[in-house]
């Protein structure tokens, strides 16, 4: 398949993972997963789904998997009947991040397959780099791929290695993968969780008082269902949860780390703690450093909801300039940079954010956002603030200039869509219509990350 790229292009598979393991068959797993996935809804709004299995009750059909998934938000997918009519003891769930142009139903997760190991259900959050090589090998061995997601590649590799037993099949598979990934899967009577060797995507472990275990992309999902956070899954670690408890396998011993800086800057919920660092505290520090870098006189500070709010509060505290919730967010509008046209993006921003004119009129405003990627949303936002009567609008980005999409998960057609590649800071200021423009420095970002070895390749 030398012309692979012309035939089949895989999409970035960012999203959120939530999984449960109980020693006992229960009738509330889907209900718990509903709230857990709801807490992760910020990680993906294109689709949601769960696979539930009963690995305890013996049937003539073996272990059965029930999958419910569809397009839309968590609240759109699961009915009242779903929440109370199915029993099981292991569950994997997923919310999918929107890719430009969308995806087919076949790409919605969980994915299921049959193998020598029996039925397998799998969810993944990540972006593999060596898919062309793996797909060529799968095609040569006779495999047929039906989706545009690299999650299916992982499922096929496990099936290919199934004769080695479940543990070696998964280990052999993940050792072939290059890139960013976390995986949760049901195989036989096990729940298995895997994190990539560099820790590029987050995954953590929690537990209920009754002993049921949780795997989740963020600690906020564990908190939301009333369980206790235990720890982060280590980079290069695979854990197997079954009736005997937890087995941890370090399949890769590298000490190198490359955590995602954009998890802290943008993706994660502010009440999450990832690899020991509070997302809120990190964003709050970015706001304080922004003011220290470039002090300015103004009347009001506004944080762009939601991920810009902690940085806005930090900026306000460092500067002494009052903070106001002068941008109100419509919670029912998804993230806007994935919309296909400029006109639809502008309409979405206006639906999403409304300025409070009584607070803004005749004021010098500092508006703090988590980042500045394409510049289109920022331009519309500044226009909205001027229309509300702002005298000046000083824009501050709580991250450095973005020049590359590498590993931070925004689905762009090309790096040339990144405004940081097209213009100087002064040109960007003029383009978005700001009175002044300031970015967080790489040095300040590193200070806010408190020494974590994060991937910063996407920044200038």
C-alpha positions in Angstrom: 0.0 0.0 0.0 2.5 2.6 -1.1 -0.3 5.1 -1.8 -1.8 4.7 1.7 -2.1 8.5 2.4 -4.1 9.0 -0.7 -6.4 6.2 0.1 -7.0 6.5 3.8 -6.2 9.3 6.2 -6.7 8.7 9.9 -8.1 11.4 12.2 -6.8 12.5 15.6 -8.6 10.5 18.2 -8.8 12.8 21.2 -11.6 12.4 23.7 -12.3 11.1 27.1 -12.2 7.6 28.7 -14.2 6.3 31.6 -14.1 2.6 32.7 -15.4 0.5 35.6 -14.6 -2.9 37.1 -16.7 -4.6 39.7 -16.3 -8.1 41.2 -20.0 -8.3 41.3 -22.7 -8.0 38.6 -24.5 -4.7 39.1 -27.4 -2.8 37.5 -26.0 0.7 38.0 -22.8 0.6 35.9 -24.4 2.5 32.9 -25.8 5.0 35.3 -22.5 5.7 37.0 -20.8 5.8 33.6 -23.3 8.4 32.4 -22.3 10.8 35.1 -18.6 10.0 34.7 -18.7 10.7 30.9 -20.8 13.7 31.6 -18.0 15.1 33.7 -15.7 14.5 30.7 -18.0 16.1 28.1 -15.6 19.0 27.7 -13.1 16.4 26.1 -15.5 15.5 23.2 -18.9 16.5 21.9 -19.1 14.5 18.6 -20.2 11.1 20.0 -20.5 9.1 23.2 -20.7 5.4 23.9 -20.3 2.5 26.3 -19.7 -1.2 26.2 -20.9 -3.3 29.1 -20.1 -6.9 29.8 -21.1 -9.5 32.3 -18.0 -11.7 32.8 -19.4 -13.5 35.8 -22.8 -15.1 34.8 -22.2 -18.2 32.6 -24.1 -18.3 29.3 -24.0 -20.6 26.3 -22.8 -17.6 24.2 -19.8 -16.9 26.4 -19.1 -13.4 27.7 -21.6 -11.0 26.1 -20.9 -7.3 25.4 -23.7 -4.8 25.1 -22.7 -1.5 23.2 -24.7 1.7 23.2 -23.2 4.6 21.2 -24.2 7.4 18.9 -23.6 10.9 17.6 -24.1 13.8 20.0 -23.6 14.6 23.7 -23.8 12.1 26.5 -27.3 13.3 27.4 -28.4 12.6 23.8 -27.2 9.0 23.7 -28.5 7.2 26.8 -32.2 6.7 27.5 -33.8 6.1 30.9 -34.2 2.4 29.9 -30.4 2.2 29.1 -29.6 3.5 32.6 -31.6 0.9 34.4 -32.2 -2.1 32.1 -28.7 -3.6 31.7 -26.5 -5.5 34.1 -22.8 -6.2 34.1 -19.5 -6.0 35.9 -17.1 -4.3 33.5 -17.7 -1.2 31.4 -15.6 1.0 29.0 -16.9 4.4 27.9 -15.8 7.2 25.6 -16.6 10.7 24.5 -15.2 11.6 21.1 -13.6 14.9 20.2 -15.0 16.5 17.0 -12.8 16.2 13.9 -13.2 18.8 11.1 -15.7 17.3 8.7 -16.9 14.8 11.3 -16.5 11.0 11.3 -18.7 8.0 10.4 -20.6 6.0 12.9 -18.1 3.2 12.5 -15.5 5.5 14.2 -17.6 6.1 17.3 -16.2 4.3 20.3 -16.2 1.8 21.9 -15.2 -0.5 19.1 -15.9 -4.2 19.4 -14.3 -7.3 17.8 -14.2 -11.0 18.0 -10.9 -13.0 18.4 -9.4 -16.1 19.8 -9.7 -14.3 23.1 -13.4 -13.9 22.7 -15.1 -10.5 22.4 -13.1 -7.4 23.0 -14.4 -3.9 23.6 -11.9 -1.0 23.4 -11.7 2.8 23.8 -8.7 5.0 23.1 -7.6 8.6 23.3 -4.6 9.5 21.3 -2.8 10.0 18.0 -0.5 7.3 16.6 2.4 8.3 14.4 3.3 5.0 12.7 -0.2 4.0 11.3 1.0 3.7 7.7 3.5 0.9 8.5 1.0 -0.9 10.7 -1.8 -0.7 8.2 0.4 -2.1 5.5 1.3 -5.1 7.7 -2.4 -5.6 8.6 -3.4 -5.5 4.9 -0.7 -8.0 4.0 -2.0 -10.4 6.7 -5.5 -10.1 5.3 -7.1 -7.7 7.7 -10.0 -5.5 6.6 -10.3 -2.0 8.2 -13.7 -0.4 8.2 -13.2 2.9 10.0 -11.0 6.0 9.9 -9.8 5.7 13.4 -6.5 4.3 14.7 -8.4 2.6 17.5 -9.4 -0.1 15.0 -5.8 -0.6 14.2 -5.1 -1.4 17.9 -8.1 -3.8 18.0 -6.9 -5.6 14.9 -3.3 -5.9 16.3 -4.7 -7.5 19.5 -6.7 -9.9 17.5 -3.6 -10.8 15.4 -1.7 -11.6 18.6 -4.6 -13.3 20.4 -3.0 -16.8 20.1 -0.4 -15.6 22.7 -3.0 -15.1 25.4 -4.6 -11.8 26.5 -1.6 -10.4 28.4 1.0 -11.0 25.7 -1.4 -10.0 23.0 -1.9 -6.6 24.5 1.8 -6.1 25.4 2.9 -7.1 21.9 0.4 -4.7 20.4 1.3 -1.6 22.5 5.0 -2.1 21.9 4.3 -1.6 18.2 2.5 1.7 18.8 4.3 5.1 18.4 2.7 8.3 19.4 0.3 9.5 22.1 -2.3 7.1 23.5 -4.2 5.8 26.4 -6.3 2.7 26.1 -9.0 0.9 28.1 -10.3 -2.4 27.0 -12.4 -5.4 28.1 -10.9 -8.7 27.3 -12.0 -12.0 28.8 -12.9 -11.1 32.4 -10.4 -8.3 32.7 -10.4 -4.5 32.5 -7.0 -3.4 31.1 -5.7 0.2 31.0 -2.6 1.4 29.2 -0.7 4.7 29.0 1.9 5.6 26.4 5.6 5.5 27.4 6.0 9.3 27.4 2.8 10.1 29.2 1.4 12.2 26.4 -2.2 11.5 27.3 -3.6 11.3 30.9 -5.2 8.3 32.6 -5.9 7.9 36.3 -7.2 5.3 38.7 -9.9 5.6 41.3 -11.9 3.4 43.7 -15.3 3.3 45.4 -15.7 2.4 49.0 -17.3 -0.9 48.0 -14.2 -1.8 46.0 -15.3 -1.0 42.4 -12.4 0.4 40.4 -12.5 3.3 37.9 -10.2 4.4 35.1 -10.7 7.9 33.8 -9.0 10.5 31.6 -9.2 13.0 34.4 -9.6 13.0 38.2 -12.7 15.3 37.9 -14.7 12.3 36.6 -13.6 10.2 39.6 -14.7 13.0 41.9 -18.0 13.4 40.1 -19.2 9.9 40.9 -18.2 10.0 44.5 -15.1 7.7 44.3 -11.6 8.3 45.6 -8.7 9.2 43.4 -5.8 6.6 43.9 -3.1 7.6 41.5 -2.2 8.4 37.9 -1.4 5.5 35.7 2.4 5.9 35.0 3.8 6.5 31.6 4.7 3.1 30.1 2.4 1.2 32.5 -0.3 -1.4 31.8 -2.7 -2.3 34.6 -4.9 -5.4 34.6 -7.9 -5.3 36.9 -9.7 -8.6 37.7 -11.2 -10.5 40.6 -7.6 -10.8 42.1 -7.2 -7.0 42.2 -4.7 -4.9 40.2 -1.6 -6.1 38.4 0.8 -3.4 37.2 3.2 -4.1 34.4 5.9 -1.6 33.4 6.1 -2.4 29.7 8.5 0.5 29.0 11.1 1.7 31.5 12.2 4.9 29.8 12.6 7.8 32.1 11.9 10.4 29.4 8.6 12.2 29.7 6.6 14.3 27.3 3.4 15.3 29.0 0.9 17.3 27.0 1.1 21.0 27.9 -2.3 21.6 26.2 -4.0 19.3 28.7 -3.1 22.0 31.3 -3.6 25.0 29.0 -6.9 24.0 27.3 -8.3 20.4 27.4 -8.6 19.4 31.0 -11.2 20.7 33.4 -9.8 23.1 35.9 -10.8 21.0 38.9 -8.7 18.1 37.7 -5.2 17.2 38.9 -3.0 15.5 36.3 0.4 14.0 37.2 0.4 15.8 40.5 -0.3 19.3 39.1 -3.6 21.1 39.7 -4.9 22.4 36.4 -6.5 25.4 38.1 -3.3 26.3 39.9 -1.3 26.1 36.7 -3.7 28.3 34.7 -3.9 30.8 37.6 -0.1 31.0 37.7 -0.1 31.7 33.9 -2.3 34.7 34.5 -0.1 36.1 37.2 3.0 35.6 35.0 1.2 37.4 32.1 0.9 40.5 34.1 4.4 40.3 35.5 5.8 40.1 32.0 3.9 43.1 30.7 2.2 45.4 33.3 -0.6 47.5 31.9 -3.2 50.0 33.1 -6.8 49.0 32.7 -10.2 49.1 34.4 -11.4 45.5 34.2 -10.0 42.0 33.6 -12.2 39.3 31.9 -11.3 35.7 31.5 -12.8 33.9 28.4 -15.0 31.0 29.7 -14.1 28.4 30.6 -10.4 27.6 30.3 -9.4 31.3 30.3 -11.1 32.1 33.6 -8.4 30.9 36.1 -5.7 32.8 34.1 -8.0 35.9 34.1 -8.4 35.7 37.9 -4.6 35.3 38.3 -4.0 38.3 36.1 -6.5 40.3 38.2 -4.9 39.3 41.5 -1.4 40.1 40.3 -2.4 43.5 38.8 -5.0 44.7 41.3 -7.3 45.4 38.4 -10.9 44.2 39.3 -12.1 41.0 37.7 -15.6 40.7 36.3 -17.7 37.9 34.8 -18.5 40.2 31.9 -18.7 37.4 29.3 -21.5 35.0 29.8 -21.3 31.6 28.2 -24.1 29.5 26.6 -23.3 26.1 28.0 -25.0 24.4 25.1 -22.6 25.5 22.4 -19.6 23.3 21.7 -16.0 24.5 20.9 -16.0 26.7 17.9 -12.7 26.2 16.1 -13.8 22.9 14.7 -16.6 24.5 12.6 -16.0 24.4 8.9 -16.6 28.0 7.7 -15.7 31.5 9.0 -19.4 32.5 8.9 -20.5 29.5 11.0 -17.6 30.1 13.5 -18.7 33.8 13.9 -22.3 32.9 14.5 -21.2 30.2 17.0 -19.0 32.6 18.9 -21.9 35.1 19.2 -24.2 32.3 20.4 -21.6 31.1 22.8 -20.4 34.3 24.4 -22.5 37.4 25.2 -20.9 40.6 26.6 -22.5 42.4 29.6 -22.6 46.0 28.3 -23.3 47.6 31.7 -19.9 46.3 32.9 -17.9 46.9 29.8 -19.1 50.3 28.5 -16.4 52.9 28.5 -13.9 50.6 30.2 -10.3 49.7 29.3 -10.6 45.9 29.2 -7.9 43.2 29.5 -9.3 39.9 28.1 -7.4 36.8 29.0 -7.8 33.6 26.9 -6.1 30.2 27.2 -4.5 30.5 23.7 -4.7 32.1 20.3 -4.7 29.5 17.5 -6.3 30.6 14.3 -7.2 34.1 15.5 -10.7 33.9 14.1 -12.5 33.4 17.5 -10.3 36.1 19.2 -11.1 38.6 16.4 -14.9 38.0 16.8 -14.6 38.3 20.5 -12.8 41.6 20.4 -15.4 42.9 18.0 -18.2 41.9 20.4 -16.4 43.7 23.3 -16.1 46.9 21.2 -19.7 46.6 20.2 -20.5 46.4 24.0 -18.8 49.8 24.4 -15.2 48.9 25.5 -12.8 51.9 25.1 -9.7 49.6 24.8 -9.3 45.8 24.5 -5.9 44.4 25.5 -5.7 40.7 24.6 -3.5 38.4 26.6 -2.9 34.7 25.7 -2.1 32.4 28.6 0.2 30.3 26.4 3.0 31.1 24.0 2.6 31.6 20.2 1.3 28.4 18.7 3.2 27.4 15.5 2.6 23.7 15.3 -0.2 21.3 15.9 2.1 18.5 17.1 0.5 16.5 19.9 -1.8 19.2 21.3 -4.8 17.6 19.6 -6.5 20.4 17.7 -7.6 18.9 14.4 -6.3 21.3 11.7 -5.9 20.7 8.0 -2.4 22.2 8.1 0.0 24.1 10.3 -0.5 27.0 7.9 -3.9 27.6 9.5 -2.0 28.6 12.7 -1.9 32.4 12.8 1.5 32.3 14.6 3.0 30.9 11.4 1.6 33.6 9.2 2.1 36.9 11.1 4.3 38.7 13.6 2.8 39.5 17.0 2.2 43.1 15.8 0.4 41.9 12.7 -1.7 39.5 14.7 -2.7 42.4 17.0 -3.8 44.4 14.0 -5.7 41.4 12.5 -7.7 40.6 15.7 -8.3 44.3 16.4 -6.7 44.5 19.8 -5.3 47.6 21.4 -2.4 45.5 22.5 -1.4 41.8 22.4 0.7 39.8 24.8 1.6 36.1 24.9 2.9 34.1 27.9 6.6 33.4 27.4 8.0 29.9 27.3 10.0 30.6 30.4 6.8 31.6 32.3 4.9 28.5 31.0 7.7 26.3 32.3 7.4 28.0 35.7 3.7 27.4 35.8 4.2 23.7 34.8 6.4 23.4 37.9 9.1 21.4 36.3 7.0 18.8 34.5 8.6 17.6 31.3 5.9 18.7 28.9 6.0 18.7 25.1 6.4 22.4 24.0 7.2 21.7 20.3 3.9 23.5 19.3 5.1 26.8 20.6 7.5 29.5 19.3 
